[in-house]
Every structure is written in C-alpha cells, then in structure tokens.
C-alpha cells in the first residue's frame, strides 16, 4: 500500500495542481483541506474570513485535519497556513508523508495573486504581506516536512513524479 502523501507549502506553490497529478499517478483519492473547509461551512474562504476572521478559518481547518487522521489512500493538499498550529503538524504526520512544495518567491507571489480568493493577501501592500508571511513560515515548513521539493523550472507533472519518488524513499510501500 502506498503511503498517503500530504502536500504543504506557501500559497501559490501548486499543491492542488501537483496533488491532482499525484493522485493520478498513485490511484489515491485527491483531497484538499480548503475544499473540505468550504464544504463544512457552506461558504467560501473569503466569506469565512469576512465573517469570523482568520481564527474562525483556522478552527475549521484544524477540525478537518483531525478528521482525516486514520484515512488511507489519499493525496492531501493543505492550505498554506495549515502548518501553523502544532496540533495540525502532528495530525499531518499521522496522516502521511509530508512533502513541502516550494518555488522561487516571485513565482509564488505571481501565482498567489492571480485571483482574489486569498484573504491574507487582500491588503494595501500584498507583496509586503506576502514577504512577511513567507519569512515567518519558511522555518515552519522546513521543520514540518519529511522532504522539500523546489519546483522552480519544472512543470506540475515532473514535480508530482519527483514527490512520489521521494515519498517512496521516505516511507516504503507497506509502512
Ligand atoms: C492560507 C492559504 C490558503 C487558504 C487560506 C489561508 C494561508 O490556501 O487556506 O486563504 O494561511 O496561507 P492556499 O495555500 O491553497 O492558497
């Protein structure tokens, strides 16, 4: 049995796109914590932030993650801030092999601001907010991951293949 694969990383790193491809490669089901939060609340992430702020969003995100512990046969893409709570980090490791999908900051910024669906970047100075959040989080991604993949210069298919190779080394089939 292939291990579950959990993708962490900053907004815009391609967790959902690479995750879908990984699901195709492995036969695993693709899940995305942002989608599960949206389904649980019956409204969009910007609406959750507007109604209850970041704390309300984080509370649902944690509940969703706790509910996934024990699941098998999944590739899980997580929201960029899912690694902020220690209890979430523990849940992520219990769910599967944790891969940090990284890329050059300019690429991340360009992708993360293509749409207006990311409340944390809807500020007077999105680049400043982006840089501050990334600076605060880099060490947490590093400490939270079993391995990192820098996807700068490679496409989503290649990133998915490399993550699968690394995940198999990390936790061979059957473990
Ligand atoms: C967030 C990232 C978003 C989403 C929410 C908060 C963050 O997900 O969970 O807007 O704190 O970095 P993506 O990483 O998929 O954009």
Backbone and ligand atoms as CSV (ligand in chain L), in Angstrom:
chain,resi,resn,atom,element,x,y,z
A,1,UNK,N,N,0.849,-1.208,0.000
A,1,UNK,CA,C,0.000,0.000,0.000
A,1,UNK,C,C,0.876,1.246,0.000
A,2,UNK,N,N,0.636,2.118,-0.957
A,2,UNK,CA,C,1.389,3.376,-0.997
A,2,UNK,C,C,1.005,4.232,0.201
A,3,UNK,N,N,1.969,4.988,0.746
A,3,UNK,CA,C,1.588,5.879,1.848
A,3,UNK,C,C,0.701,7.012,1.336
A,4,UNK,N,N,-0.055,7.576,2.248
A,4,UNK,CA,C,-0.712,8.854,1.926
A,4,UNK,C,C,0.375,9.895,1.702
A,5,UNK,N,N,0.087,10.865,0.870
A,5,UNK,CA,C,1.044,11.956,0.651
A,5,UNK,C,C,0.348,13.270,0.987
A,6,UNK,N,N,0.997,14.038,1.866
A,6,UNK,CA,C,0.458,15.322,2.301
A,6,UNK,C,C,1.344,16.423,1.717
A,7,UNK,N,N,0.719,17.378,1.043
A,7,UNK,CA,C,1.477,18.491,0.467
A,7,UNK,C,C,1.290,19.739,1.310
A,8,UNK,N,N,2.414,20.297,1.739
A,8,UNK,CA,C,2.374,21.579,2.430
A,8,UNK,C,C,3.167,22.582,1.601
A,9,UNK,N,N,2.970,23.851,1.887
A,9,UNK,CA,C,3.740,24.875,1.186
A,9,UNK,C,C,2.957,26.166,1.083
A,10,UNK,N,N,3.661,27.204,0.692
A,10,UNK,CA,C,3.081,28.537,0.682
A,10,UNK,C,C,2.030,28.675,-0.417
A,11,UNK,N,N,1.160,29.656,-0.236
A,11,UNK,CA,C,0.163,29.966,-1.261
A,11,UNK,C,C,0.840,30.106,-2.623
A,12,UNK,N,N,0.266,29.471,-3.626
A,12,UNK,CA,C,0.798,29.607,-4.976
A,12,UNK,C,C,1.852,28.579,-5.356
A,13,UNK,N,N,2.159,27.652,-4.442
A,13,UNK,CA,C,3.228,26.693,-4.771
A,13,UNK,C,C,2.732,25.559,-5.667
A,14,UNK,N,N,1.412,25.441,-5.835
A,14,UNK,CA,C,0.893,24.420,-6.754
A,14,UNK,C,C,0.444,23.140,-6.073
A,15,UNK,N,N,0.115,23.219,-4.768
A,15,UNK,CA,C,-0.262,22.000,-4.036
A,15,UNK,C,C,-1.455,21.291,-4.680
A,16,UNK,N,N,-2.456,22.050,-5.093
A,16,UNK,CA,C,-3.653,21.403,-5.656
A,16,UNK,C,C,-3.356,20.795,-7.026
A,17,UNK,N,N,-2.666,21.548,-7.879
A,17,UNK,CA,C,-2.372,21.028,-9.227
A,17,UNK,C,C,-1.450,19.819,-9.152
A,18,UNK,N,N,-0.402,19.921,-8.356
A,18,UNK,CA,C,0.536,18.791,-8.234
A,18,UNK,C,C,-0.162,17.632,-7.517
A,19,UNK,N,N,-0.984,17.959,-6.529
A,19,UNK,CA,C,-1.705,16.923,-5.784
A,19,UNK,C,C,-2.619,16.108,-6.689
A,20,UNK,N,N,-3.311,16.786,-7.599
A,20,UNK,CA,C,-4.193,16.058,-8.529
A,20,UNK,C,C,-3.378,15.119,-9.411
A,21,UNK,N,N,-2.241,15.586,-9.851
A,21,UNK,CA,C,-1.387,14.723,-10.683
A,21,UNK,C,C,-0.847,13.547,-9.870
A,22,UNK,N,N,-0.492,13.801,-8.621
A,22,UNK,CA,C,-0.024,12.715,-7.751
A,22,UNK,C,C,-1.133,11.682,-7.538
A,23,UNK,N,N,-2.339,12.152,-7.414
A,23,UNK,CA,C,-3.464,11.231,-7.249
A,23,UNK,C,C,-3.590,10.365,-8.508
A,24,UNK,N,N,-3.389,10.984,-9.677
A,24,UNK,CA,C,-3.432,10.223,-10.929
A,24,UNK,C,C,-2.334,9.173,-10.989
A,25,UNK,N,N,-1.157,9.525,-10.509
A,25,UNK,CA,C,-0.023,8.584,-10.555
A,25,UNK,C,C,-0.201,7.423,-9.581
A,26,UNK,N,N,-0.790,7.714,-8.441
A,26,UNK,CA,C,-0.842,6.717,-7.371
A,26,UNK,C,C,-2.158,5.945,-7.335
A,27,UNK,N,N,-3.202,6.513,-7.931
A,27,UNK,CA,C,-4.536,5.926,-7.771
A,27,UNK,C,C,-5.191,6.360,-6.468
A,28,UNK,N,N,-4.484,7.192,-5.699
A,28,UNK,CA,C,-5.071,7.715,-4.455
A,28,UNK,C,C,-6.178,8.712,-4.791
A,29,UNK,N,N,-7.021,8.959,-3.788
A,29,UNK,CA,C,-8.063,9.987,-3.911
A,29,UNK,C,C,-7.429,11.335,-3.577
A,30,UNK,N,N,-7.816,12.366,-4.304
A,30,UNK,CA,C,-7.283,13.699,-4.019
A,30,UNK,C,C,-8.225,14.453,-3.084
A,31,UNK,N,N,-7.659,14.965,-2.005
A,31,UNK,CA,C,-8.430,15.802,-1.086
A,31,UNK,C,C,-7.682,17.115,-0.875
A,32,UNK,N,N,-8.433,18.161,-0.574
A,32,UNK,CA,C,-7.839,19.484,-0.382
A,32,UNK,C,C,-8.495,20.093,0.861
A,33,UNK,N,N,-7.683,20.456,1.842
A,33,UNK,CA,C,-8.296,20.941,3.095
A,33,UNK,C,C,-9.143,22.194,2.863
A,34,UNK,N,N,-8.714,23.052,1.934
A,34,UNK,CA,C,-9.520,24.257,1.675
A,34,UNK,C,C,-10.913,23.882,1.160
A,35,UNK,N,N,-10.980,22.863,0.294
A,35,UNK,CA,C,-12.294,22.412,-0.200
A,35,UNK,C,C,-13.125,21.836,0.943
A,36,UNK,N,N,-12.452,21.065,1.825
A,36,UNK,CA,C,-13.193,20.436,2.929
A,36,UNK,C,C,-13.704,21.492,3.909
A,37,UNK,N,N,-12.900,22.547,4.120
A,37,UNK,CA,C,-13.349,23.650,4.989
A,37,UNK,C,C,-14.567,24.334,4.362
A,38,UNK,N,N,-14.474,24.590,3.073
A,38,UNK,CA,C,-15.564,25.256,2.352
A,38,UNK,C,C,-16.849,24.429,2.428
A,39,UNK,N,N,-16.688,23.106,2.219
A,39,UNK,CA,C,-17.864,22.228,2.297
A,39,UNK,C,C,-18.453,22.211,3.707
A,40,UNK,N,N,-17.561,22.152,4.712
A,40,UNK,CA,C,-18.037,22.076,6.102
A,40,UNK,C,C,-18.818,23.331,6.479
A,41,UNK,N,N,-18.378,24.478,5.987
A,41,UNK,CA,C,-19.007,25.741,6.374
A,41,UNK,C,C,-20.109,26.188,5.428
A,42,UNK,N,N,-20.109,25.607,4.233
A,42,UNK,CA,C,-21.125,26.013,3.268
A,42,UNK,C,C,-20.908,27.409,2.719
A,43,UNK,N,N,-19.678,27.902,2.829
A,43,UNK,CA,C,-19.377,29.205,2.202
A,43,UNK,C,C,-17.895,29.262,1.846
A,44,UNK,N,N,-17.533,30.269,1.080
A,44,UNK,CA,C,-16.168,30.345,0.548
A,44,UNK,C,C,-15.171,30.778,1.630
A,45,UNK,N,N,-13.896,30.592,1.348
A,45,UNK,CA,C,-12.867,31.002,2.311
A,45,UNK,C,C,-12.897,32.519,2.546
A,46,UNK,N,N,-12.978,33.343,1.502
A,46,UNK,CA,C,-13.098,34.785,1.785
A,46,UNK,C,C,-14.305,35.107,2.672
A,47,UNK,N,N,-15.415,34.376,2.488
A,47,UNK,CA,C,-16.594,34.628,3.342
A,47,UNK,C,C,-16.323,34.212,4.791
A,48,UNK,N,N,-15.628,33.083,4.967
A,48,UNK,CA,C,-15.325,32.633,6.340
A,48,UNK,C,C,-14.436,33.677,7.034
A,49,UNK,N,N,-13.427,34.174,6.312
A,49,UNK,CA,C,-12.544,35.209,6.881
A,49,UNK,C,C,-13.348,36.478,7.180
A,50,UNK,N,N,-14.250,36.838,6.274
A,50,UNK,CA,C,-15.014,38.086,6.462
A,50,UNK,C,C,-15.942,37.979,7.669
A,51,UNK,N,N,-16.492,36.780,7.867
A,51,UNK,CA,C,-17.465,36.609,8.962
A,51,UNK,C,C,-16.785,36.407,10.320
A,52,UNK,N,N,-15.753,35.551,10.351
A,52,UNK,CA,C,-15.178,35.175,11.651
A,52,UNK,C,C,-13.689,35.412,11.774
A,53,UNK,N,N,-13.089,35.984,10.743
A,53,UNK,CA,C,-11.655,36.250,10.786
A,53,UNK,C,C,-10.828,34.986,10.595
A,54,UNK,N,N,-9.508,35.158,10.655
A,54,UNK,CA,C,-8.600,34.037,10.440
A,54,UNK,C,C,-8.816,32.943,11.479
A,55,UNK,N,N,-9.118,33.335,12.733
A,55,UNK,CA,C,-9.280,32.333,13.797
A,55,UNK,C,C,-10.414,31.354,13.472
A,56,UNK,N,N,-11.491,31.898,12.936
A,56,UNK,CA,C,-12.635,31.033,12.587
A,56,UNK,C,C,-12.209,30.039,11.514
A,57,UNK,N,N,-11.469,30.534,10.529
A,57,UNK,CA,C,-10.980,29.647,9.469
A,57,UNK,C,C,-10.054,28.579,10.046
A,58,UNK,N,N,-9.121,28.996,10.918
A,58,UNK,CA,C,-8.148,28.031,11.483
A,58,UNK,C,C,-8.852,26.954,12.306
A,59,UNK,N,N,-9.905,27.339,12.999
A,59,UNK,CA,C,-10.621,26.354,13.830
A,59,UNK,C,C,-11.225,25.259,12.944
A,60,UNK,N,N,-11.842,25.653,11.845
A,60,UNK,CA,C,-12.452,24.651,10.959
A,60,UNK,C,C,-11.342,23.820,10.298
A,61,UNK,N,N,-10.271,24.494,9.902
A,61,UNK,CA,C,-9.142,23.793,9.271
A,61,UNK,C,C,-8.607,22.700,10.208
A,62,UNK,N,N,-8.476,23.019,11.499
A,62,UNK,CA,C,-7.973,22.023,12.459
A,62,UNK,C,C,-8.951,20.864,12.608
A,63,UNK,N,N,-10.231,21.179,12.650
A,63,UNK,CA,C,-11.243,20.115,12.776
A,63,UNK,C,C,-11.187,19.185,11.566
A,64,UNK,N,N,-11.039,19.785,10.389
A,64,UNK,CA,C,-10.942,18.997,9.155
A,64,UNK,C,C,-9.715,18.078,9.220
A,65,UNK,N,N,-8.575,18.609,9.628
A,65,UNK,CA,C,-7.348,17.802,9.680
A,65,UNK,C,C,-7.495,16.662,10.687
A,66,UNK,N,N,-8.032,16.964,11.851
A,66,UNK,CA,C,-8.218,15.906,12.861
A,66,UNK,C,C,-9.092,14.782,12.298
A,67,UNK,N,N,-10.071,15.166,11.513
A,67,UNK,CA,C,-10.992,14.179,10.948
A,67,UNK,C,C,-10.360,13.297,9.886
A,68,UNK,N,N,-9.194,13.697,9.393
A,68,UNK,CA,C,-8.537,12.910,8.339
A,68,UNK,C,C,-7.526,11.903,8.888
A,69,UNK,N,N,-7.202,12.008,10.176
A,69,UNK,CA,C,-6.244,11.061,10.763
A,69,UNK,C,C,-6.847,9.654,10.696
A,70,UNK,N,N,-6.074,8.718,10.167
A,70,UNK,CA,C,-6.571,7.336,10.052
A,70,UNK,C,C,-7.063,6.985,8.662
A,71,UNK,N,N,-7.194,7.986,7.809
A,71,UNK,CA,C,-7.667,7.762,6.444
A,71,UNK,C,C,-6.544,7.095,5.627
A,72,UNK,N,N,-6.895,6.311,4.617
A,72,UNK,CA,C,-5.881,5.673,3.769
A,72,UNK,C,C,-6.172,5.976,2.306
A,73,UNK,N,N,-5.127,5.932,1.492
A,73,UNK,CA,C,-5.294,6.058,0.046
A,73,UNK,C,C,-5.598,7.466,-0.418
A,74,UNK,N,N,-4.945,8.451,0.193
A,74,UNK,CA,C,-5.224,9.835,-0.229
A,74,UNK,C,C,-3.942,10.626,-0.494
A,75,UNK,N,N,-4.101,11.585,-1.391
A,75,UNK,CA,C,-3.144,12.690,-1.532
A,75,UNK,C,C,-3.878,13.901,-0.985
A,76,UNK,N,N,-3.260,14.570,-0.010
A,76,UNK,CA,C,-3.922,15.693,0.654
A,76,UNK,C,C,-3.157,16.986,0.399
A,77,UNK,N,N,-3.813,17.927,-0.258
A,77,UNK,CA,C,-3.251,19.276,-0.380
A,77,UNK,C,C,-3.783,20.104,0.782
A,78,UNK,N,N,-2.897,20.874,1.404
A,78,UNK,CA,C,-3.304,21.662,2.571
A,78,UNK,C,C,-3.224,23.151,2.256
A,79,UNK,N,N,-3.970,23.949,2.999
A,79,UNK,CA,C,-3.839,25.394,2.883
A,79,UNK,C,C,-2.465,25.821,3.397
A,80,UNK,N,N,-1.980,26.941,2.891
A,80,UNK,CA,C,-0.625,27.376,3.228
A,80,UNK,C,C,-0.356,27.581,4.706
A,81,UNK,N,N,-1.406,27.820,5.489
A,81,UNK,CA,C,-1.210,28.056,6.920
A,81,UNK,C,C,-1.529,26.852,7.785
A,82,UNK,N,N,-1.747,25.710,7.159
A,82,UNK,CA,C,-2.138,24.512,7.933
A,82,UNK,C,C,-1.040,24.054,8.885
A,83,UNK,N,N,0.192,24.510,8.628
A,83,UNK,CA,C,1.324,24.083,9.472
A,83,UNK,C,C,1.508,24.982,10.699
A,84,UNK,N,N,0.658,26.003,10.855
A,84,UNK,CA,C,0.894,26.984,11.912
A,84,UNK,C,C,0.640,26.421,13.311
A,85,UNK,N,N,-0.340,25.560,13.455
A,85,UNK,CA,C,-0.650,25.004,14.779
A,85,UNK,C,C,0.096,23.691,14.975
A,86,UNK,N,N,0.664,23.546,16.176
A,86,UNK,CA,C,1.417,22.318,16.453
A,86,UNK,C,C,0.518,21.087,16.328
A,87,UNK,N,N,-0.708,21.208,16.808
A,87,UNK,CA,C,-1.625,20.056,16.736
A,87,UNK,C,C,-1.890,19.679,15.273
A,88,UNK,N,N,-1.930,20.685,14.395
A,88,UNK,CA,C,-2.094,20.379,12.964
A,88,UNK,C,C,-0.863,19.648,12.431
A,89,UNK,N,N,0.312,20.103,12.851
A,89,UNK,CA,C,1.542,19.470,12.344
A,89,UNK,C,C,1.577,17.994,12.756
A,90,UNK,N,N,1.148,17.735,13.976
A,90,UNK,CA,C,1.098,16.333,14.422
A,90,UNK,C,C,0.100,15.547,13.580
A,91,UNK,N,N,-1.054,16.148,13.338
A,91,UNK,CA,C,-2.073,15.455,12.536
A,91,UNK,C,C,-1.532,15.163,11.137
A,92,UNK,N,N,-0.839,16.141,10.546
A,92,UNK,CA,C,-0.318,15.948,9.180
A,92,UNK,C,C,0.625,14.750,9.128
A,93,UNK,N,N,1.503,14.625,10.134
A,93,UNK,CA,C,2.437,13.491,10.145
A,93,UNK,C,C,1.736,12.171,10.384
A,94,UNK,N,N,0.646,12.225,11.127
A,94,UNK,CA,C,-0.104,10.979,11.337
A,94,UNK,C,C,-0.860,10.598,10.067
A,95,UNK,N,N,-1.202,11.585,9.263
A,95,UNK,CA,C,-1.945,11.292,8.026
A,95,UNK,C,C,-1.022,10.667,6.972
A,96,UNK,N,N,0.193,11.197,6.805
A,96,UNK,CA,C,1.045,10.626,5.754
A,96,UNK,C,C,2.424,11.235,5.689
A,97,UNK,N,N,3.125,10.914,4.606
A,97,UNK,CA,C,4.433,11.503,4.331
A,97,UNK,C,C,4.196,12.965,3.953
A,98,UNK,N,N,4.960,13.864,4.575
A,98,UNK,CA,C,4.697,15.302,4.383
A,98,UNK,C,C,5.750,15.896,3.443
A,99,UNK,N,N,5.285,16.381,2.297
A,99,UNK,CA,C,6.180,16.958,1.292
A,99,UNK,C,C,5.969,18.469,1.237
A,100,UNK,N,N,7.050,19.212,1.308
A,100,UNK,CA,C,6.991,20.677,1.190
A,100,UNK,C,C,7.269,21.050,-0.265
A,101,UNK,N,N,6.252,21.594,-0.896
A,101,UNK,CA,C,6.392,22.034,-2.275
A,101,UNK,C,C,6.769,23.513,-2.257
A,102,UNK,N,N,7.950,23.793,-2.761
A,102,UNK,CA,C,8.475,25.157,-2.682
A,102,UNK,C,C,8.759,25.662,-4.099
A,103,UNK,N,N,8.960,26.958,-4.227
A,103,UNK,CA,C,9.339,27.556,-5.521
A,103,UNK,C,C,9.909,28.937,-5.237
A,104,UNK,N,N,10.480,29.521,-6.253
A,104,UNK,CA,C,11.028,30.859,-6.147
A,104,UNK,C,C,9.938,31.836,-5.671
A,105,UNK,N,N,10.236,32.725,-4.705
A,105,UNK,CA,C,9.214,33.626,-4.160
A,105,UNK,C,C,8.489,34.463,-5.209
A,106,UNK,N,N,9.182,34.913,-6.250
A,106,UNK,CA,C,8.499,35.722,-7.273
A,106,UNK,C,C,7.443,34.904,-8.008
A,107,UNK,N,N,7.740,33.637,-8.228
A,107,UNK,CA,C,6.759,32.748,-8.873
A,107,UNK,C,C,5.571,32.534,-7.933
A,108,UNK,N,N,5.872,32.273,-6.667
A,108,UNK,CA,C,4.793,32.071,-5.688
A,108,UNK,C,C,3.892,33.297,-5.643
A,109,UNK,N,N,4.513,34.481,-5.588
A,109,UNK,CA,C,3.724,35.709,-5.478
A,109,UNK,C,C,2.838,35.902,-6.708
A,110,UNK,N,N,3.413,35.687,-7.854
A,110,UNK,CA,C,2.646,35.890,-9.094
A,110,UNK,C,C,1.433,34.946,-9.118
A,111,UNK,N,N,1.654,33.676,-8.744
A,111,UNK,CA,C,0.548,32.709,-8.775
A,111,UNK,C,C,-0.473,32.994,-7.678
A,112,UNK,N,N,0.047,33.361,-6.508
A,112,UNK,CA,C,-0.851,33.546,-5.352
A,112,UNK,C,C,-1.758,34.749,-5.525
A,113,UNK,N,N,-1.345,35.707,-6.356
A,113,UNK,CA,C,-2.152,36.925,-6.516
A,113,UNK,C,C,-2.895,36.963,-7.857
A,114,UNK,N,N,-2.916,35.829,-8.561
A,114,UNK,CA,C,-3.669,35.788,-9.824
A,114,UNK,C,C,-5.160,35.942,-9.580
A,115,UNK,N,N,-5.624,35.403,-8.428
A,115,UNK,CA,C,-7.043,35.542,-8.100
A,115,UNK,C,C,-7.144,36.333,-6.795
A,116,UNK,N,N,-8.373,36.726,-6.464
A,116,UNK,CA,C,-8.540,37.463,-5.201
A,116,UNK,C,C,-9.161,36.569,-4.129
A,117,UNK,N,N,-8.881,35.251,-4.218
A,117,UNK,CA,C,-9.512,34.332,-3.270
A,117,UNK,C,C,-8.647,34.060,-2.034
A,118,UNK,N,N,-7.558,34.834,-1.875
A,118,UNK,CA,C,-6.694,34.613,-0.713
A,118,UNK,C,C,-6.735,35.834,0.211
A,119,UNK,N,N,-7.562,35.751,1.259
A,119,UNK,CA,C,-7.789,36.929,2.104
A,119,UNK,C,C,-6.512,37.508,2.706
A,120,UNK,N,N,-5.526,36.668,3.007
A,120,UNK,CA,C,-4.318,37.186,3.674
A,120,UNK,C,C,-3.484,38.080,2.754
A,121,UNK,N,N,-3.790,38.034,1.452
A,121,UNK,CA,C,-3.058,38.895,0.519
A,121,UNK,C,C,-3.927,40.040,-0.008
A,122,UNK,N,N,-5.123,40.158,0.537
A,122,UNK,CA,C,-6.010,41.276,0.148
A,122,UNK,C,C,-5.706,42.457,1.071
A,123,UNK,N,N,-4.527,43.011,0.943
A,123,UNK,CA,C,-4.072,44.092,1.832
A,123,UNK,C,C,-3.640,45.278,0.982
A,124,UNK,N,N,-3.290,46.361,1.665
A,124,UNK,CA,C,-2.866,47.560,0.937
A,124,UNK,C,C,-1.571,47.294,0.176
A,125,UNK,N,N,-0.731,46.448,0.734
A,125,UNK,CA,C,0.544,46.136,0.086
A,125,UNK,C,C,0.722,44.609,0.061
A,126,UNK,N,N,0.120,43.947,-0.946
A,126,UNK,CA,C,0.154,42.470,-0.977
A,126,UNK,C,C,1.566,41.898,-0.972
A,127,UNK,N,N,2.509,42.557,-1.654
A,127,UNK,CA,C,3.865,41.988,-1.689
A,127,UNK,C,C,4.514,42.014,-0.305
A,128,UNK,N,N,4.232,43.088,0.437
A,128,UNK,CA,C,4.782,43.175,1.804
A,128,UNK,C,C,4.154,42.078,2.674
A,129,UNK,N,N,2.851,41.913,2.575
A,129,UNK,CA,C,2.173,40.872,3.360
A,129,UNK,C,C,2.725,39.496,2.992
A,130,UNK,N,N,2.885,39.281,1.707
A,130,UNK,CA,C,3.423,38.013,1.208
A,130,UNK,C,C,4.825,37.765,1.791
A,131,UNK,N,N,5.693,38.770,1.681
A,131,UNK,CA,C,7.081,38.600,2.151
A,131,UNK,C,C,7.127,38.327,3.652
A,132,UNK,N,N,6.294,39.031,4.396
A,132,UNK,CA,C,6.295,38.841,5.853
A,132,UNK,C,C,5.807,37.449,6.228
A,133,UNK,N,N,4.719,37.026,5.581
A,133,UNK,CA,C,4.197,35.689,5.891
A,133,UNK,C,C,5.206,34.610,5.518
A,134,UNK,N,N,5.822,34.773,4.354
A,134,UNK,CA,C,6.789,33.767,3.908
A,134,UNK,C,C,7.986,33.710,4.861
A,135,UNK,N,N,8.456,34.882,5.281
A,135,UNK,CA,C,9.590,34.918,6.218
A,135,UNK,C,C,9.216,34.233,7.531
A,136,UNK,N,N,7.991,34.461,7.989
A,136,UNK,CA,C,7.552,33.844,9.253
A,136,UNK,C,C,7.413,32.328,9.126
A,137,UNK,N,N,7.082,31.883,7.933
A,137,UNK,CA,C,6.697,30.471,7.799
A,137,UNK,C,C,7.764,29.531,7.269
A,138,UNK,N,N,8.769,30.066,6.603
A,138,UNK,CA,C,9.732,29.162,5.926
A,138,UNK,C,C,10.273,28.095,6.867
A,139,UNK,N,N,10.691,28.539,8.067
A,139,UNK,CA,C,11.291,27.587,9.007
A,139,UNK,C,C,10.260,26.555,9.467
A,140,UNK,N,N,9.009,26.965,9.505
A,140,UNK,CA,C,7.972,26.014,9.947
A,140,UNK,C,C,7.726,24.957,8.869
A,141,UNK,N,N,7.703,25.397,7.601
A,141,UNK,CA,C,7.576,24.398,6.525
A,141,UNK,C,C,8.739,23.409,6.602
A,142,UNK,N,N,9.926,23.969,6.781
A,142,UNK,CA,C,11.124,23.123,6.807
A,142,UNK,C,C,11.029,22.093,7.934
A,143,UNK,N,N,10.645,22.570,9.113
A,143,UNK,CA,C,10.583,21.669,10.277
A,143,UNK,C,C,9.420,20.688,10.168
A,144,UNK,N,N,8.410,21.045,9.384
A,144,UNK,CA,C,7.207,20.205,9.305
A,144,UNK,C,C,7.307,19.114,8.248
A,145,UNK,N,N,8.264,19.248,7.332
A,145,UNK,CA,C,8.262,18.369,6.159
A,145,UNK,C,C,9.221,17.195,6.307
A,146,UNK,N,N,8.838,16.069,5.705
A,146,UNK,CA,C,9.788,14.951,5.583
A,146,UNK,C,C,10.805,15.263,4.506
A,147,UNK,N,N,10.415,16.038,3.499
A,147,UNK,CA,C,11.354,16.470,2.471
A,147,UNK,C,C,10.786,17.675,1.746
A,148,UNK,N,N,11.668,18.395,1.001
A,148,UNK,CA,C,11.264,19.593,0.249
A,148,UNK,C,C,11.502,19.348,-1.227
A,149,UNK,N,N,10.577,19.812,-2.038
A,149,UNK,CA,C,10.829,19.803,-3.478
A,149,UNK,C,C,10.741,21.233,-3.993
A,150,UNK,N,N,11.818,21.703,-4.601
A,150,UNK,CA,C,11.809,23.016,-5.243
A,150,UNK,C,C,11.315,22.813,-6.671
A,151,UNK,N,N,10.133,23.343,-6.958
A,151,UNK,CA,C,9.529,23.103,-8.281
A,151,UNK,C,C,9.854,24.218,-9.275
A,152,UNK,N,N,10.760,25.125,-8.900
A,152,UNK,CA,C,11.134,26.196,-9.821
A,152,UNK,C,C,11.697,25.583,-11.104
A,153,UNK,N,N,11.106,25.945,-12.229
A,153,UNK,CA,C,11.644,25.482,-13.507
A,153,UNK,C,C,11.176,24.107,-13.934
A,154,UNK,N,N,10.359,23.456,-13.138
A,154,UNK,CA,C,9.812,22.162,-13.598
A,154,UNK,C,C,8.282,22.246,-13.599
A,155,UNK,N,N,7.638,21.442,-14.448
A,155,UNK,CA,C,6.179,21.545,-14.521
A,155,UNK,C,C,5.524,20.656,-13.451
A,156,UNK,N,N,4.196,20.745,-13.385
A,156,UNK,CA,C,3.479,20.035,-12.320
A,156,UNK,C,C,3.638,18.522,-12.440
A,157,UNK,N,N,3.683,18.008,-13.675
A,157,UNK,CA,C,3.852,16.552,-13.844
A,157,UNK,C,C,5.198,16.090,-13.296
A,158,UNK,N,N,6.244,16.846,-13.626
A,158,UNK,CA,C,7.582,16.479,-13.141
A,158,UNK,C,C,7.649,16.604,-11.619
A,159,UNK,N,N,7.014,17.629,-11.092
A,159,UNK,CA,C,7.019,17.810,-9.629
A,159,UNK,C,C,6.319,16.625,-8.959
A,160,UNK,N,N,5.197,16.205,-9.541
A,160,UNK,CA,C,4.453,15.081,-8.957
A,160,UNK,C,C,5.312,13.806,-8.969
A,161,UNK,N,N,5.994,13.559,-10.083
A,161,UNK,CA,C,6.834,12.349,-10.175
A,161,UNK,C,C,7.943,12.381,-9.128
A,162,UNK,N,N,8.562,13.550,-8.985
A,162,UNK,CA,C,9.670,13.632,-8.016
A,162,UNK,C,C,9.171,13.468,-6.585
A,163,UNK,N,N,8.016,14.013,-6.317
A,163,UNK,CA,C,7.480,13.861,-4.957
A,163,UNK,C,C,7.161,12.398,-4.675
A,164,UNK,N,N,6.593,11.717,-5.659
A,164,UNK,CA,C,6.283,10.304,-5.456
A,164,UNK,C,C,7.566,9.503,-5.185
A,165,UNK,N,N,8.614,9.771,-5.955
A,165,UNK,CA,C,9.888,9.067,-5.732
A,165,UNK,C,C,10.397,9.295,-4.313
A,166,UNK,N,N,10.365,10.549,-3.899
A,166,UNK,CA,C,10.855,10.895,-2.558
A,166,UNK,C,C,9.989,10.257,-1.473
A,167,UNK,N,N,8.686,10.276,-1.691
A,167,UNK,CA,C,7.770,9.730,-0.678
A,167,UNK,C,C,8.002,8.232,-0.494
A,168,UNK,N,N,8.289,7.548,-1.603
A,168,UNK,CA,C,8.533,6.112,-1.509
A,168,UNK,C,C,9.819,5.819,-0.753
A,169,UNK,N,N,10.810,6.709,-0.910
A,169,UNK,CA,C,12.069,6.512,-0.167
A,169,UNK,C,C,11.864,6.760,1.318
A,170,UNK,N,N,11.013,7.728,1.577
A,170,UNK,CA,C,10.748,8.157,2.945
A,170,UNK,C,C,10.046,7.093,3.755
A,171,UNK,N,N,9.041,6.541,3.109
A,171,UNK,CA,C,8.250,5.522,3.797
A,171,UNK,C,C,7.871,4.485,2.760
A,172,UNK,N,N,8.681,3.421,2.634
A,172,UNK,CA,C,8.443,2.447,1.564
A,172,UNK,C,C,7.052,1.819,1.657
A,173,UNK,N,N,6.595,1.266,0.544
A,173,UNK,CA,C,5.291,0.623,0.491
A,173,UNK,C,C,5.143,-0.374,1.639
A,174,UNK,N,N,3.986,-0.382,2.239
A,174,UNK,CA,C,3.711,-1.330,3.318
A,174,UNK,C,C,3.924,-0.746,4.695
A,175,UNK,N,N,4.616,0.422,4.777
A,175,UNK,CA,C,4.862,1.003,6.106
A,175,UNK,C,C,3.984,2.218,6.349
L,1,LIG,C1,C,-3.862,30.365,3.574
L,1,LIG,C2,C,-3.747,29.721,2.359
L,1,LIG,C3,C,-4.913,29.375,1.545
L,1,LIG,C4,C,-6.160,29.209,2.425
L,1,LIG,C5,C,-6.353,30.434,3.257
L,1,LIG,C6,C,-5.168,30.716,4.184
L,1,LIG,C7,C,-2.622,30.688,4.327
L,1,LIG,O1,O,-4.684,28.146,0.842
L,1,LIG,O2,O,-6.040,28.080,3.233
L,1,LIG,O3,O,-6.572,31.525,2.399
L,1,LIG,O4,O,-2.714,30.979,5.524
L,1,LIG,O5,O,-1.526,30.613,3.713
L,1,LIG,P1,P,-3.637,28.014,-0.399
L,1,LIG,O6,O,-2.283,27.781,0.191
L,1,LIG,O7,O,-4.152,26.843,-1.152
L,1,LIG,O8,O,-3.721,29.285,-1.156
